[in-house]
């Protein structure tokens, strides 16, 4: 989905005009469900004789104020909210704020729906319909536009409710509630659509919200599910273009509406992490260098344009895979990168959000694991923040398709990550990046692994100097052992170390790939142009059929990163006026001036780096499979031998 740069302010008076209608909806209305089925609620015990369990809906018609009008299908959402905490009959501050937020969201939804009706001529058709003068030729268009307006009302209501509720919910509140599916989506007209969704929300609150914490959890879960389902419906609706082509802003709430895309709160998450400085990461030269570059790349994101110049010019790393043996420094690399981004964002005044998708996200309940993974993605890609998401030990979280040991929850996570990282609707703005880390990348599904645009080999300390440096670093200062004949940390000078690391990839490192490389060079000579490089790529594909077009895209993206092989100056991060505070076009021109031309050496090194990683994964995967098969055969042979011994007369 694309976004227009046109930002229209939704006038405050138009929103406040809808307050009365919104308050009426919250106070009470009748609704007969069309799709969902009412949930049977147990009868509540009266607090004392003569006092009911909930306030009655009282008619506002003069002369009938003493006659109760609430029916079994009546919806009194404001009453439902104030009675969530059964132990406290008084309205809590959270409940009051929720009702105020929902009134605001309903009002904005109706105002945006009216704007859409005016833009498309729906308002005129509605007047003609009321007057009984609607032409038969306009009936189909009238119904289609009503359906589009209904979708818009529902999404804006859910989007803004989620936004406002996120601002009052504590980031430390981890209460989660599985409320099931949202079903009552009625698209006859915007008002009936809102009535249907409020009726279903009332049902969910009655069933699941027994405290203020659960009230917030149910509301957020309901809004997220409603937005997701409405957005899917809107994809097939051709009449919503006047809504999706513009962005709306509600200035008083600092809330922006960008089509059918959720807009999260701009709050930063509180990081509880032991940050590491770059000089505390020994070895891992290329991985450390690219992590430092990527941290600064993220800071070029323009919050007004909702785009990063690096994403437009090329060279932005949206997803990367870090693999290495246990203990080589993957966690340290995460701590370093999160610390750098956090410091840069604090200095620039940007909201930063870090989140790790952990094993806690795998749930035995069908669909819950996918829901958790989607929430993780949604939190990080929020265009109003700088985001860094990690999936540590991804081989344990994301199941390998066809592997009988993968649980249903793991396969759900795999599907969500594949769709989010390189799906049809994936939009790379350049405000966030995702890192996948594993000790056993060969156990990660091939298609998911290939969605990692960059590869960070986390190999830890390698040289004698590396081991001296890491020993000195970890020993601390509480000793008197002399350093000896060694220039401390000189081997960790990043430019010198990275240049040496890149040079290593002028030839492949894996034996199988080296054979391909030598054979190609002997056939066509030194690889000096695109035709010869393409010949080499085809030879790699013949050796490993998993080396597909996606691999070529990842390689070319990595080559573009090398063209941007420069670090934004530290002073640009320290003094926002020099770069961070400038407009998008100025940032883009400043970055373009630092770019360097792409060379054959760059291209060949990146081909070898990527292909080396794929062959390394494939070799490990095949070797593990062979070892498992050998063990199975050995067990069967031993079992057969024992069986013969015990059953021979």
N, C-alpha and C positions, 0 to 999 in steps of 0.2 A: 504494500500500500504506500502511495506517495503522499506527500504533504505539501500543501500550498503555503507560500510565504505570506499570503493575505491573512492578517489577523484582525478580526472584527470584534470590537468591544460590545458585550451584551449590556445594555444600559440598565443601571440599577433600578430605575423607576419601572421598567418593564418586568423586572423580577418581583418587586414588591407588590405590583398589581395582582400577582397571583397568590399572595399570602392567604387571603380569605378562602379561596378555593382549596388551597393545600391544607389549611387548618380543618376545613370541613371534611376532607378525605381522611385525615388522621383521627378526627373525632368519631366518625361513624358513617358507614354506607352499607348497602346490601349488595351481595354478589353471589350469583349462582355459578359454581365452578363448571367450566367447559371441558377441561382436559384432566386436571389433577383430581384426586379423590380426597374428600375431607378425612382428617385423622380423628378417630374417636378419642376424645379426651376424657379421662376419669373425672367424675364429679368431685368438686372441691368441697372440703368440710368448711362450714361457715365458722367465722372467727368467734361469733357469739350469736345467741338466738336473736333472730330478726334482722341481722346484718348480712347482706349478700356477699358473695365472693368476688364480685367485680361491679364496677359502676355501670349503671344502666345508660343506654343511649336514649337521650331525651329529645323529643321532637322540638324543633324551633318554631313550629306553626302555632300562632296564637290560639288559645282555647284548648290545645291538646298537650300542654306541657306536663300534665299529671298522668298522661297515659303512656305506659312503656311501649316502645315500638321495636325494641330489639327482637330479632327473630333468630332462629338457629343458624342461619347463614349470615347474620349481621357481623360486620367487621368494625371493631373499635380499637384501632392500633395504639392510640395514645394510652388507653387504659391498659392494654396488654403490656406495653413497655413499662408503665409505672408499677405493675404487679409482678415483674420478673423476680424480684427479691421477696419471697413469701414471708421472710422473717421480719421485714421492715415495711410497714404500711405507708411510710412517707416516701415521697419522690426523692430519689438521690440526685446529686449533681450530675452523675454520668447519665442517668435516665433523662433528665431535663435537657442536657446537651444533645443527646441522641435525638430527641423529639425536635429540637430546634434545627439540628442538622438535616433531618429528614424533611422538615417544612421547607428549608432552603433548597434542598435538592429537587423536591417536587416542583417548586416554583420555577427554578431554572429550567427543568425539563419541559414544563409547559411553555415557557417563554421561547425556548429554542424551537419547539414544535410549531409555535405561531410564526416564527421567522421563516421556517421551512415552508409553511403553508402560504405565506405571502410571496415567497420567491417562486413557487411552482404554480401558483394559481389555484391551489387547493382551497384557499379562503373563499374565492368566488364560487367554486363548485359546491362548497358547503352551504353557502347562502342560497344558491339555486336549488339545491336539494331540499332545504328546509321550506322553500316556497313552493315545492312541487313542480319546479320548472326545469329540472335537470334533463337534458336531452339524452335519449337512449344511446347515442353514439359516444357520450362522455361517461357513461356509467362504469365501464371497465377501467378507464383511466382514473376515475374518482376512487374506486375501490383500491387500486394499486397505490395511489398516493396516500390514502388513509393507512394502508399497511406500512408504507415507508415511514410516515409520521409516527406511527405506533412504535416501530423499531427504534426510532430516534429518541422518543420520549423514554422508553424503557432503559436504553443504554445510558443516556445522560443522567437519569435518576440514579441508576446503580453506580455509575462512574463517580458522580459528585458525592453520593452518600459514602462510598468507600474512601474517597479523598478526605472528606471532613471527619469521618470516624477515625481514620488513621492519625489525624492530628490530635485526637483526644486519647487514643489508645497508647498505652505504654509500650515502648520497644521491647521491654523485658517480659511482656505478657506473652507467654508461649501457649496459651490456651487454644486448643484446636478442637473443632467439633465437626463431625461428619453428618451433614444434614440431608444427605441424599441428593437426588436430582431436582432441578427447578423445572416444573412442567407447565404451569398455568400461564402460558404466553398466548394472549388473545390479541389479534391484530385487526379487529373490526374498526377501531378508532382509538386515538391516543388516550382518551379518558377511560374507556373500558380496559385498555391495556394496563394502565396504572392501577385500576381497581383490581384486576386479576392478580397482578404481582404483589400488591399490598395484602390481598386476601391470603395468598400463599405464604408471604412473610409472616403474617399473623399466625398461620398454622405452624410454621417452623419455630417461632418464638414460644408458642404454647408447648411445643413438644420438647425443645432442647434448652431454652434459656431459663435457668433457675437462679441466676446471680448476675451481677453487673458484668463480671468477666465473661460469662457465657453469652450475655446479651451482645457484647462487642464481637465475640468470636462468631456467633451465628450471623450477625449482620454482615460482617466482612465476607464470610464464606458464601452467603446468599448473593451478595453483590457480585462477587467474582464469578460465580456460576452463571448468574443471569447475564453478565457482560459477555461471557464466552459463548453462551448459546445464542444471544441476540446477534453477536458479530458474525457467527456462522450463517445465520438466516440472512443477514444483510449482504453477504457475499453474492448471493443469487438474486438480489433485488437491484434492478437497473435504475430505479427511481430515486436512489439516495445520493446521487452524485452532487446535487446542489448543497448537500450537508457535508459530504466528505471533501469537497473542493475548497472549503473555507475552514479556518481555525477561529474559534470563539474564545474570548477571554472574559471572565468575571473578575473585574479588578479588585473588588472588596475582599474576595477570598483567594486571590492570586491563583485562580483555577483556570486551566486552559482545556478546551475541547478540541481534539484533533481526530475527527471522524469516530470510528468505532474502535479506538485504541485507548486502553486504560491510562489514566493519568494519576500516578501515585503521589503521595505527599513528598515534599522536598526535604524531609528530615534525614540527617545522617544517622547511621547506626553507631552505637558506642562500641568501639573495638576493645576487646579484652584479649590482648595478644602481646607477646614479647617481641618487639620489633628488632630487626637486625640491620646494622649499617653495612654498606657494600664492602668495606674493608674487613668485615667479619665473615665474609663468604670466601672461603679459600678454594681455589680450583674453579671448575664449572665456568670457564672464562666466557664462552660464547653465550651460555644461558644467562649468566649474570649481566653481560653487556646488553643482550636483547631485552632483558627484564627492565634494566635501567632506561633504555631508549623508549620502551613501551610505556613506562610510567610517565615520561615527559610527553609522549605523543597524546596520551589521554587528556592532558591539560590544555591541548590546543582546541578542544571541543568548544564550539560557540553555542551558548544557551539560547541566543535569539534566533539563530538560523537552524538550531537543532541538528548541526552537522559539524564534523571535524574535517579540516582541510586535508589531513592525511587520508581520510576515507575517500575523498574525491580525487586527490592526486595519485593515490596508490601508496602502498607501503604500510597500511594499518593492519595490525594483527588482531583479528577478532577472536580467534580460537587458537590455542597452542597445546601441544602435548609435551610434557616433561617426563622422561623415563630414565631409570637408572637403578642400580642395585640398592638394596636396603642400606641406609646409613651414608649415602653419598651426598645428601644435603637438599632434598626436595622441600622439606618443611622449612629449612632455613631460607631457601630461595623465596618461598611464599611470604615468610615474615619480612624479608628485605623489601620485596615489591610492595606489599601492603603498607609498610612503614613509609616508603618513599611517597606513594600516592597520597597517603594520609597527611603527611607533612606539607606536600605541595597544595593540597586542597585547603588545609588550615590557613596557609599563607594567602591563598587567593580568595578565601571566603566561599568556596564551593562546598556543596553537600557531597559527602563521600559515603558509599555503602559497600561494605565487604560482607560476603556470605559464602559459607562452604556447604555444599550438598553432602551431608553425612549419611551414615548407615541408618540413622534414626528415621530417614525419609522412606525407607522400605517398610511397607505395611502389608499385613496379610489380607486386609480388606480389599476387595477388587476395586480398582480405580483410584484408591487412596494414594498409592505411590506415584502415579501419574499426576495427581493433583498436587502433591508436594513438590514434584519436580517442576511443574508449571509455575507454581508460586515462587520458587527459587529463580527461575528465568525471568519472570515478570518483575521481581524486585531489583534485579541487576540491570535489565535493559531500560528501566525507567528513564525517559529522556530528560528528566529534570535533575538528575544527579550524575556524578561520576561513579561508575560501578566496577567492581572487581569480584568475579565469582570463581570459585575453585571447586573442583571435584577431585578430592584426594582419594587415592586408592580406587580409581574408577573401575578397575577390574572386579572389585567386590560389589560395586553399586549397580553398574550397567551390565545386564546379562548378555551373553553371546547367543545370538539366534541359532537354533539347532542344537544347542548344548542342553542336554537333559538335566544338568545340574542347576541351570538357571531358573530361578523362581519366577512366578508371574509378575511379582512386583519389580524385579530387576529388569525384565523385558519391557515393562511399562516405562521405566526410567530411560532405557535405551531408545525407545520410540520417541519420547518427548525431546531428548537431547538431539537426536538426529534431525527432527523437524525444526527445532529451534536454531541449531547451528548452521544448517544449510538447507532449509526448506523453501517451499515456493513463496512463502510470505516473510522470509527472513529479511530484515532491513538493518543494514549496518550503518549506524549513525556515527560511530566513533567515540561514543561516550563511555563505553564499557568493553571489557575483555574477559574471556573465560579461559581458565587454565585447567587442563586435565593432567593428573599426575598418577603414575603407577610404577610399581616395582616389576610388574609382569604385564607389559603392554600387549604381549602376544595373546593374552586372555581377553582382550577387548575386542568387541565385534569389529570386523574389518571395515564395514561401511561407516561406523561411528569414528573409528580411529582416523580414517581418511578425511573426516571433516575437521581435523586439526590442521589449520593452515600453516602453522610453523611447528618445528620440532626442536625441543631443547633437550640435548643429551646431558643429563645430570650425572656426570661421572666422578665428581668429587676430586680430591687432591690426586695428582698424578706423578709429579716430579719430586725429586729429593727436596727441592726448595719449598714445594707445597707442603710436604710433611713437616719440615722444620717450622714453617709459618703457622700451621694449624696447631702444632704442639705448643709453640710459644703463646698463641692466642688462648688456648684452652687451659693452660697452666695458670693463667691469671698473674697477679702481681705479688702474691704472698709467698715469695721464694727468693733466694739469692743465687740461683744457678746462672752462671754466665752464658751469654748467647753464643759465643764462639765465632768462628770465621764465617759469617753469614750476613748479608745485607737484607735486613728484615723487610718483608713484603715487596721487595723489588720485583719478584716474579709475578706479583699480582697487579702490576701496572696494566691497566685494562687495555689500552690501545696496542701495546706490545704483545700482550698475551693473546688478544683476539686475532691479530694479524697472523701469529704463528698457528693458531687453531684453524683459521680459514685455509691457510696454506696446506694443512694436512689433507684437506678434501679436494686438492687438485687431482688426486687419485683416490679411487674407492678404498674403503677400509675393510669391507667384508669380502672374503675370499671368492664367493660365487659371483658377486658383482665385479670384482677385479678381473675375473676371467672374461666376462662380457666386455668390459672396457678394453682389455688388451686385444681381444679378437677384433673388435670394431676398429681400433686404431691400426691394427695390422692390415685390415681390408681397405680402409679409406684414408688412412693417414691421420695426422693430428687434427683434432676437432676445432676448427677455426671459423666456422660459419653456421648459420641456422640450419642449413640442409644437413650438414654432418651431425649437428646436435640432435636433429630430428631422427636421423638414422640410428643414433645411439639410444634414443628413447624407445624406438621401436624394438631394438634388440633387447632392451630391458624388459619390455612388455612380453616378448617371446619367452624370456626366462622366467617371468612371474606374471601370470595372467591377471593378478589383482592390481597391476600397475595400469590404471585406467585414465580416462580423461580428467577425472577429478584430481589425480596425482599431478597431472601436467598443470592444472590450474593452481594447485598449492605451490608447485615449484615456481611458476611465474610470479605468484604473489610474493614468494620469498625473494625472488630476484628484484622485484620492485622495492622491497624492504631494504635490500642492499644498496639500491640507488639512493635511498634516503639514509645512507649509512653515516649518519651524523647525530650527535647529541645536541638537543636544544641547549643553548648556553645556560649555565646555572643561574646567572644573574636574571635571565628571563623568568625563572621560577621564583626567585627571591624578590624581584621588584615587578609586581603585576603591571605597572604602567608601561614597561618596556615591550610586553607581548600579550599577556593574558587579558588585559583590559581593552585591547584594540578590537576593531570590528573584524568580521569574518574575512572580507576581501584583503585587508591589510595583513592578517595572519597568513592567509594563503600565499600572498606574494612573498612574504618574508621566508616562508618555508621553501617555496619553489626556488628561491635564490641559493639555498644551501644544497640543493639536490646535485648529484653527480651523474654522469652518463653511465649507462650499463655497458659492461665489457664482457667479452667471451669468457674470461677467467671467472667472473662473478657467476655467469650462467652455469658453467661447468661445475663449479664448486657447489652450487645449490642443487643441481641435479644429483650429484654424488651424495650430498648430505641427506637429501630426502630418500633416495633409493637405498642408501646404506641402512637407514632406519627401517625401511620396509623389509629388506632382506634379513635384517637382524631379528625383526619380529617374526617373520615367516620361519626362519631357521629354528628359533626358540620354540615356536608353536609346533612345528613338525617334530622336533626332538622330544618335546614333552609328550606328544601323542604317541610316539614310538615307545618311549620309556613306560608309559601307562600300559600300552598293549603288551609289552614284554613282561611287566609285573603280573598282569592278568594271566598270561600264559604260564608263567612260573607257578602262580597259585593253583591254577587248574591242574598242572602236572603233579604238583606236590599232593593235592587233594586226591588225585587219581591213584598215586602211589600208596597213600595211606589207606584208601578205600580197599585196594587190592590186598594189602597186608592184613587188614582186619577181617576181610570176608573170605580169605583163602582157607579151606579146611585143612 
